[in-house]
Amino acid sequence: MTSNGYEAETRFARPKQDLLDVLAAAAARNAGARSRSSGRWVESGSSAVVFVSDEVVVRISRQRAGVSEMRRSQALVDALPVMPFEVPRSVGETVEIDGHVAVPVRRLHGDPHPAGEGDPARLRDLLEAIHSVDVSRFCDLLAPARQFAGGASWEAVLREEVVPRLDRALRDSARLRIDALASLPESERSFNHGDLAGSNVLWSHGRVAGVLDWDLAAWDDPAEDVAALASWHGWSLLPLIADPGTAARAAVFRRSFPLQIIAFSIINDRPEEEISRAIASAQQRMSDDADSAVLPP
């Protein structure tokens, strides 16, 4: 955390600081918090800026276009059944000012697992807990499948918006990755978190204590969650946390992730500087695995 109370700056678009302060204070009051003065800002999320205090967490939409999505995703979290880990349920009324929304939610305790090998049994339990959820009570609150990359239009976005922005040497590889994703069977579907890795999964005493950021939760291929977990905890764990069919599909998702990150920046009208950073990062990831990984069938 830096001296101004922020964790490392990600340079994602966000509201001005004075508006953030007002939103966080109002949402904290709605949650019954005594004060918003002590705490820290977390910048890591691409859709929200988060204020964390001892009493409450406040999620604030980065862009005005994200208000309805944040309201929808929080309603989904509040509708989730009891899980074997905590989820960030609402603890007060939301606040909307100048087109941005602030949502006060329960603070979850725990720490992200360091990148690297995790306990396969715990990871399997996590996947099972999520993928077995009955969505019948809140199916209208689910995000569209592959919303991160454009929802129903994801393939057109990747082919028409993302590929032309890549270096020519990487475009054929990108098209092969898109072809593989588009060819996945439609039969495998379950409740899917959509971004199940890194700082979104909190651990305490060797077990999963909480899961954050359900914005992308959808009725989709569970292999996407498997791919996210394996990418974070080590691809060598893949056979230990998924059956062969799911593992094969997870490999396809993994190779599409760099392209999806670019797509997210484009479809959300992020600043051109942010899009350029996403492209540079994606191209580096594609180049790093070009010689060491074979494209999935």
JOGI-V209702 format. One line per field, one symbol per residue. burial: + if it has 16 or more other C-alpha atoms within 10 Angstrom, else -. A space follows every 10 residues. Layout:
burial = ???
//
This chain:
burial = ---------- -++++----+ --++++++++ +-+--+--++ +++++-++++ +++-++++++ +++--++-++ +-+++++--- ----++++++ ++++++---+ ++++++++-+ +++----+-+ --+--++--+ +---+----- ++++++++++ ---++-+++- -++--+---- +-++-+++++ +--------+ ++++++++++ +++---++++ ++++++++++ ++++++++++ +++-+-++-- ++---+++++ ++++++++++ ++++++---- ---++--+++ +++--+---- -------
//
